[in-house]
């Protein structure tokens, strides 16, 4: 029997759910702070039910090679690099009522976790960034009636911790269609060093960029340069109408040699600068596993190099491939310093999403240095914590300092931030307000370096029952809690089995398959946690 990719995911889900139902100790949780130590309310005992087609998969054996021992995940010999940015604590609103941070539309952390779980191991806690899990999913916010952004907010009693409230702050950028976006000048900087010699690296990279080329418009231009022991220009600026020429250049790529990333970055920026100009989106896209061992190879040296080039107005984004020696910190920080976005491709399906479904939002920048400042009303909020965004923190005093770098937002992008609150008993009125500050998407003159600011009132209503929140809010709250569990947050004692039940009930069965994949991931984690005794 031939199985499709989506069917295979469902079959694995069924297998894991079946195994988990027979494993009473398949429950994983972290400790909590004193205020959150009360037991969570018991959730409905509705279990995930496999369809007849899924049950047929139970006959398929799971080999030892398919499921590694997750208890050895952090100890296994590996040169992978992730950074632990810590976990935010609760803040007394009377002492500090401002939560200020740069927005983040990256998604690399989520797809890395998905790959780890598919391969049979729990992701390292330091690889989990909650905001990248949350922002992987579409929120269906209404767009602005005028201007660049609109902010939506919603609040509900937490289904995980008694006495807590979850607040969703959703930022929606104006939408553009494929026909009205600006022409793109794209320079692919491709890592062809020896570390890229595998099907999930150079092989998947070539297939992924082929997907992108097929989705570009004739007015777009593509250049390709590579770096290994030395750097090379493989293809000069070429119209996307000449797809055959671009695809042939990609097909000739071979991996081998050492890694001169810094020299490759210099060459890519030079190629990009030669084609840059008003009315054109100019971007360098680094495709790599993040390794660098020739020339300026240290993390800080390369980041300084990016910072120097950033002043030209050319953005740099990153797309990660492979595992084993993967440098997540390098790839995430390169995109951060380069004013671009960071994604990780774990499958050709992800490439189709990134370079097909989300192409316009990943190419057309509508705002730069976007900062959010949530100002809580101490008469309404006793304590709060921003969930995630640890490496996006900005000092409150820097909110209006326009020289302080922040994140960029593409056309149609939405950004979601979740906060956990303790409200003042008996209080009423708005929870506070959101202050949004940003610069125009394109720098045409010095005046474009001055930011504009807008304010939006937060909701005053709090849904008492989780089922009373919007479906999108319910689902993304489950996504954030899953990330909290995976990174062993001290704020959660939620059990994976309970999370599975709640996520399944919040699933939008008419929505895209991202949500169904998420349920598969939770079931995998439940199974793996049971194997390790976590």
VOGU-3710 file (C-alpha; in Angstrom, 3 decimals, decimal comma):
1> xxxxxxxxxx> 0,000/0,000/0,000  1,419/3,365/-1,016  1,091/6,104/1,631  1,083/9,844/1,000  3,063/12,211/3,218  -0,055/13,489/4,988  -1,361/9,957/5,465  1,991/8,929/6,894  1,796/11,692/9,480  -1,663/10,557/10,516
11> xxxxxxxxxx> -0,522/6,957/10,744  2,335/7,885/13,019  -0,017/9,965/15,128  -2,280/6,966/15,560  0,650/4,755/16,531  1,898/7,205/19,113  -1,550/7,811/20,520  -2,048/4,081/20,888  1,299/3,625/22,610  0,651/6,603/24,853
21> xxxxxxxxxx> -2,721/5,278/25,965  -0,958/2,220/27,369  1,759/4,216/29,128  0,459/5,663/32,392  3,697/7,485/33,055  3,812/9,320/29,704  3,320/12,692/31,364  5,958/15,364/31,275  5,965/18,582/33,256  8,278/21,113/34,785
31> xxxxxxxxxx> 8,111/22,708/38,220  6,287/25,980/38,842  6,696/29,099/40,894  4,837/29,429/44,173  2,012/31,467/42,721  1,356/28,910/40,014  1,631/25,793/42,165  -2,095/25,148/42,515  -3,279/22,142/40,517  -4,762/22,984/37,149
41> xxxxxxxxxx> -8,450/22,280/36,612  -9,105/18,826/35,259  -9,732/18,846/31,517  -12,381/16,861/29,697  -11,456/13,227/29,197  -12,000/13,251/25,441  -9,291/11,132/23,844  -7,923/11,361/20,332  -9,707/8,732/18,211  -7,949/7,268/15,189
51> xxxxxxxxxx> -9,904/6,717/11,986  -10,096/3,191/10,475  -7,424/4,195/7,953  -5,117/5,342/10,732  -5,679/2,153/12,722  -4,359/0,116/9,782  -0,971/1,677/10,454  -0,707/-0,016/13,837  0,600/-3,047/11,992  3,603/-1,021/10,843
61> xxxxxxxxxx> 6,553/-1,686/13,182  8,536/1,118/14,767  12,184/0,154/14,590  14,731/1,050/17,279  16,400/3,337/14,752  13,139/5,281/14,331  12,871/6,223/17,991  15,997/7,326/19,793  16,186/7,527/23,542  15,181/11,143/24,305
71> xxxxxxxxxx> 16,825/10,977/27,712  20,152/11,084/25,851  19,220/14,051/23,684  21,372/16,616/25,504  24,216/14,150/26,094  24,618/12,725/22,584  27,863/13,718/20,802  26,905/16,651/18,617  28,239/19,991/17,497  24,792/21,536/17,296
81> xxxxxxxxxx> 24,529/24,931/18,956  21,489/26,454/20,617  21,360/29,329/23,098  19,362/29,403/26,314  18,026/32,955/26,658  16,323/32,233/29,973  12,624/32,380/30,837  10,767/35,512/31,877  9,455/35,784/35,424  6,315/37,470/36,690
91> xxxxxxxxxx> 6,544/41,249/37,134  4,643/43,314/39,678  2,675/45,855/37,634  2,941/48,503/40,364  6,735/48,336/40,153  6,986/48,106/36,351  3,873/48,132/34,188  5,685/48,229/30,819  6,655/45,198/28,728  8,739/46,361/25,751
101> xxxxxxxxxx> 10,058/44,098/23,005  10,893/43,767/19,335  8,421/41,811/17,232  9,495/38,454/15,779  8,134/36,675/12,701  10,789/33,935/12,636  9,645/30,310/12,636  12,899/28,322/12,707  12,519/27,089/16,280  9,190/25,421/15,531
111> xxxxxxxxxx> 10,334/23,515/12,449  13,523/22,409/14,213  11,367/20,933/16,990  9,173/19,241/14,400  12,182/17,609/12,801  13,563/16,450/16,150  10,238/14,877/17,071  9,893/13,219/13,667  13,312/11,677/14,160  12,352/10,312/17,552
121> xxxxxxxxxx> 13,836/12,666/20,107  12,595/15,568/22,191  14,099/18,911/21,086  16,730/20,419/23,403  14,980/22,911/25,714  17,390/25,659/24,627  16,202/25,261/21,012  12,621/26,217/21,905  11,557/29,848/21,478  7,873/30,172/22,301
131> xxxxxxxxxx> 7,187/33,127/20,018  8,450/31,191/16,985  6,075/28,344/17,799  3,152/30,747/18,154  3,922/32,755/15,021  4,193/29,670/12,818  0,399/29,529/12,777  -1,984/31,822/10,949  -4,299/33,842/13,144  -6,819/35,245/10,630
141> xxxxxxxxxx> -6,756/38,743/12,126  -8,706/41,386/10,240  -6,396/43,774/8,406  -6,155/47,532/8,988  -8,822/49,688/7,344  -6,115/52,302/6,837  -2,443/52,636/7,637  0,082/49,854/8,036  -1,049/47,985/11,169  -3,959/47,185/13,419
151> xxxxxxxxxx> -3,769/45,549/16,866  -6,325/43,051/18,183  -6,543/41,747/21,752  -8,470/39,027/23,548  -8,314/37,554/27,057  -9,526/34,331/28,651  -9,174/32,514/31,955  -6,204/30,147/31,665  -7,164/26,503/31,129  -3,842/25,472/32,656
161> xxxxxxxxxx> -3,489/27,510/35,859  -6,209/28,647/38,225  -6,305/32,347/38,942  -4,378/33,221/35,765  -5,578/34,928/32,583  -4,071/34,560/29,106  -3,942/37,739/27,008  -3,416/37,605/23,250  -2,028/40,702/21,528  -2,229/40,338/17,758
171> xxxxxxxxxx> -0,546/42,668/15,296  -1,747/42,470/11,687  0,075/44,157/8,825  -1,570/45,373/5,635  -1,869/42,750/2,932  -0,555/42,890/-0,623  -1,197/40,396/-3,378  1,411/38,818/-5,603  0,572/41,099/-8,535  1,103/44,373/-6,636
181> xxxxxxxxxx> 4,310/43,590/-4,744  7,536/45,271/-5,752  10,065/43,438/-7,953  12,569/41,441/-5,923  16,325/41,363/-6,314  17,371/38,170/-4,541  20,925/36,997/-3,929  21,172/33,423/-2,727  24,319/32,831/-0,677  24,618/29,052/-0,571
191> xxxxxxxxxx> 26,855/27,052/1,746  28,570/24,342/-0,327  31,108/23,304/2,308  31,741/19,678/3,216  29,308/19,820/6,134  26,455/20,261/3,639  27,009/16,853/1,999  23,706/15,125/2,673  20,254/14,856/1,144  18,681/16,889/3,945
201> xxxxxxxxxx> 21,193/19,679/3,362  22,422/20,420/-0,178  19,852/18,050/-1,659  16,859/19,586/0,103  18,320/23,073/-0,382  18,346/22,698/-4,175  14,795/21,351/-4,223  13,615/24,167/-1,929  15,115/26,957/-4,003  13,620/25,369/-7,105
211> xxxxxxxxxx> 10,209/25,834/-5,466  11,018/29,505/-4,868  12,144/30,067/-8,456  8,902/28,551/-9,759  6,905/31,051/-7,677  8,800/34,206/-8,639  7,528/36,705/-11,205  9,342/37,618/-14,452  10,308/41,048/-13,063  12,230/39,416/-10,203
221> xxxxxxxxxx> 15,959/38,831/-10,515  18,079/36,074/-9,010  21,820/35,872/-8,352  23,646/32,899/-6,830  26,979/32,788/-5,070  28,502/30,016/-2,993  31,036/29,683/-0,233  33,181/26,775/0,884  36,959/27,088/1,131  36,567/30,027/-1,244
231> xxxxxxxxxx> 33,661/32,046/-2,625  32,292/31,960/-6,176  29,660/33,750/-8,216  27,665/30,960/-9,844  25,006/33,082/-11,523  24,872/36,806/-12,171  21,588/38,762/-11,949  19,095/36,761/-14,027  15,410/37,378/-14,687  13,144/34,814/-13,043
241> xxxxxxxxxx> 11,600/34,398/-16,498  14,767/32,436/-17,349  13,837/29,635/-14,975  15,750/27,014/-16,902  19,009/28,941/-16,523  18,505/29,399/-12,774  17,485/25,786/-12,197  20,500/24,488/-14,135  22,788/26,626/-11,970  21,194/25,142/-8,849
251> xxxxxxxxxx> 21,492/21,597/-10,160  25,262/21,977/-10,584  25,844/22,772/-6,907  28,096/20,298/-5,088  29,260/20,298/-1,470  32,889/19,978/-0,386  35,639/21,897/1,418  35,848/24,206/4,417  33,518/27,118/5,239  34,366/30,757/4,500
261> xxxxxxxxxx> 31,033/32,289/5,489  32,279/35,835/6,076  33,831/36,140/2,613  30,622/34,792/1,092  28,572/37,424/2,911  30,787/40,184/1,546  30,362/38,901/-2,020  26,587/38,509/-1,639  26,185/42,075/-0,417  28,259/43,378/-3,330
271> xxxxxxxxxx> 26,035/41,518/-5,813  22,918/42,795/-4,070  24,146/46,405/-3,953  24,779/46,400/-7,700  21,061/45,754/-8,327  19,549/47,747/-5,441  17,433/50,826/-5,992  14,126/52,539/-5,187  11,037/50,451/-5,760  12,915/47,160/-5,590
281> xxxxxxxxxx> 13,084/44,705/-2,695  16,744/43,730/-2,361  17,581/40,801/-0,144  20,418/38,400/0,599  19,256/34,911/1,569  21,831/32,751/3,352  21,161/29,010/2,979  23,342/27,004/5,343  23,699/24,786/8,392  25,324/27,784/10,118
291> xxxxxxxxxx> 28,855/26,412/10,299  31,857/28,679/9,652  35,538/27,752/10,032  37,591/29,852/7,599  38,468/33,550/7,859  36,279/35,636/10,187  34,535/32,624/11,648  33,589/33,588/15,184  29,979/34,339/15,963  30,663/37,959/16,946
301> xxxxxxxxxx> 32,953/38,669/13,994  30,321/37,631/11,493  27,548/39,510/13,293  29,652/42,695/13,240  30,082/42,210/9,509  26,310/42,013/9,046  25,727/45,103/11,185  28,089/47,121/8,983  26,270/46,081/5,802  22,816/46,688/7,300
311> xxxxxxxxxx> 23,234/50,432/6,887  22,907/50,000/3,102  19,219/49,094/3,493  19,724/45,608/2,048  18,138/42,966/4,268  19,645/39,572/5,017  17,522/36,556/5,892  18,513/32,978/6,619  17,144/29,545/5,777  18,564/26,622/7,729
321> xxxxxxxxxx> 19,043/23,017/6,609  20,208/19,788/8,210  21,102/18,551/11,676  24,068/17,024/13,471  26,263/20,114/13,366  23,503/22,697/12,990  24,210/26,175/14,395  20,798/27,579/15,289  22,248/30,513/17,225  24,297/31,684/14,253
331> xxxxxxxxxx> 21,418/31,418/11,777  18,896/33,153/14,050  21,248/35,981/14,958  22,398/36,521/11,354  18,802/37,196/10,343  18,259/39,335/13,438  21,265/41,543/12,673  20,475/41,532/8,959  16,913/42,844/9,468  15,561/39,704/7,833
341> xxxxxxxxxx> 13,676/36,576/8,842  14,887/33,147/9,933  13,284/29,935/8,773  14,312/26,298/8,897  13,356/23,807/6,190  12,849/20,262/7,432  10,919/18,977/4,393  9,899/19,862/0,873  6,412/20,581/2,260  7,899/23,319/4,448
351> xxxxxxxxxx> 9,706/24,743/1,411  6,392/24,897/-0,429  4,850/26,821/2,457  7,772/29,195/2,881  8,411/29,874/-0,807  4,894/29,394/-2,129  2,090/30,145/0,334  4,065/32,755/2,293  6,165/34,163/-0,547  4,774/37,720/-0,566
361> xxxxxxxxxx> 5,045/38,179/3,209  8,595/36,834/3,143  9,717/39,194/0,364  7,896/42,520/0,759  8,816/44,502/3,883  6,122/46,948/5,028  7,738/48,158/8,264  11,181/48,227/9,877  12,294/48,360/13,505  8,862/47,408/14,790
371> xxxxxxxxxx> 8,584/47,667/18,582  5,701/46,878/20,881  5,206/48,253/24,365  2,372/46,783/26,403  1,402/49,198/29,183  -0,650/47,389/31,842  -3,007/49,289/34,130  -1,875/48,457/37,704  -5,437/49,024/38,901  -6,472/46,110/36,659
381> xxxxxxxxxx> -3,355/43,887/36,512  -1,500/42,732/39,625  1,265/40,690/37,953  2,149/39,743/34,393  4,694/37,876/32,304  5,316/38,003/28,577  5,494/34,418/27,297  8,613/34,145/25,146  10,485/36,929/23,312  13,379/36,556/25,771
391> xxxxxxxxxx> 15,999/37,480/23,172  13,826/40,306/21,815  13,675/42,343/25,000  14,118/46,118/24,707  14,672/48,513/27,592  11,558/50,563/28,256  13,565/53,763/27,788  14,663/52,588/24,309  11,145/52,319/22,941  11,316/55,790/21,404
401> xxxxxxxxxx> 15,015/55,713/20,546  14,784/55,199/16,801  18,411/54,126/16,469  17,662/50,980/18,504  17,235/48,056/16,125  14,069/45,927/16,153  12,249/43,478/13,894  10,851/43,792/10,379  7,369/42,828/9,187  6,426/41,625/5,722
411> xxxxxxxxxx> 3,203/42,294/3,840  0,301/40,426/5,411  2,398/39,143/8,295  0,715/38,768/11,653  2,597/38,826/14,946  1,141/37,322/18,117  2,330/37,840/21,673  0,809/36,046/24,660  0,942/37,272/28,249  -0,072/35,516/31,440
421> xxxxxxxxxx> -1,746/37,809/33,960  -3,034/37,912/37,501  -5,852/40,452/37,643  -6,826/42,619/40,595  -9,973/40,981/42,081  -13,144/42,910/41,298  -11,419/45,325/38,922  -13,020/46,495/35,694  -12,046/48,372/32,559  -9,339/47,960/29,894
431> xxxxxxxxxx> -6,332/45,845/30,886  -4,083/48,563/29,481  -2,886/49,684/26,069  -0,464/48,667/23,327  1,983/51,180/21,887  3,322/50,349/18,448  6,312/52,096/16,891  7,870/51,483/13,462  9,679/52,982/10,480  8,539/52,760/6,826
441> xxxxxxxxxx> 9,341/49,527/5,037  11,636/51,193/2,496  14,314/53,745/3,286  14,160/56,388/0,561  15,590/59,300/2,545  16,883/60,239/5,982  13,318/61,135/6,966  12,397/57,439/6,739  14,567/56,772/9,782  12,036/58,589/11,957
451> xxxxxxxxxx> 9,471/56,209/13,398  5,736/56,720/13,772  3,775/55,638/16,830  0,218/54,419/17,351  -1,767/53,323/20,402  -4,451/50,672/20,788  -6,564/49,946/23,864  -6,421/46,399/25,236  -9,610/44,480/25,813  -11,562/44,935/29,032
461> xxxxxxxxxx> -13,423/41,628/28,654  -12,118/38,316/29,964  -13,867/35,116/28,881  -14,518/32,995/31,968  -14,462/29,685/30,084  -11,751/28,643/27,651  -14,426/27,502/25,210  -15,649/31,107/25,170  -12,446/32,326/23,469  -12,113/32,366/19,685
471> xxxxxxxxxx> -10,966/29,094/18,124  -7,711/30,646/16,894  -6,941/31,941/20,393  -7,692/28,574/21,964  -5,391/26,782/19,555  -2,449/29,164/19,823  -2,682/29,053/23,625  -2,149/25,286/23,353  0,811/25,865/21,030  2,454/28,200/23,556
481> xxxxxxxxxx> 1,876/25,758/26,404  3,468/22,969/24,372  6,543/25,128/23,847  6,613/25,914/27,572  6,575/22,191/28,361  9,314/21,405/25,846  11,596/24,119/27,202  10,876/23,002/30,790  9,438/26,327/31,864  9,124/26,698/35,650
491> xxxxxxxxxx> 5,688/28,248/35,110  3,910/25,122/33,894  2,844/21,821/35,376  0,613/20,927/32,432  0,700/17,277/31,416  1,115/16,423/27,773  -1,901/14,124/27,803  -4,134/16,963/28,991  -2,640/19,295/26,394  -3,363/16,730/23,669
501> xxxxxxxxxx> -7,017/16,636/24,680  -7,350/20,409/24,758  -5,508/20,951/21,448  -7,655/18,321/19,752  -10,836/20,054/20,908  -9,501/23,428/19,626  -8,519/22,032/16,237  -10,058/23,735/13,216  -10,653/20,764/10,942  -11,268/23,028/7,954
511> xxxxxxxxxx> -7,990/24,904/8,466  -4,681/24,119/6,769  -2,676/21,056/7,733  -0,319/22,996/10,035  -2,696/22,385/12,926  -2,994/18,668/12,240  0,802/18,448/12,153  0,899/20,152/15,529  -1,374/17,530/17,043  0,946/14,883/15,634
521> xxxxxxxxxx> 3,887/16,609/17,326  2,167/16,680/20,719  1,358/12,976/20,434  4,958/12,217/19,501  6,235/14,173/22,491  3,795/12,314/24,738  5,103/8,991/23,479  8,765/9,990/23,722  8,363/11,479/27,187  6,894/8,163/28,313
531> xxxx> 9,855/6,230/26,900  12,340/8,414/28,734  10,403/8,574/31,986  10,353/12,380/31,759
//
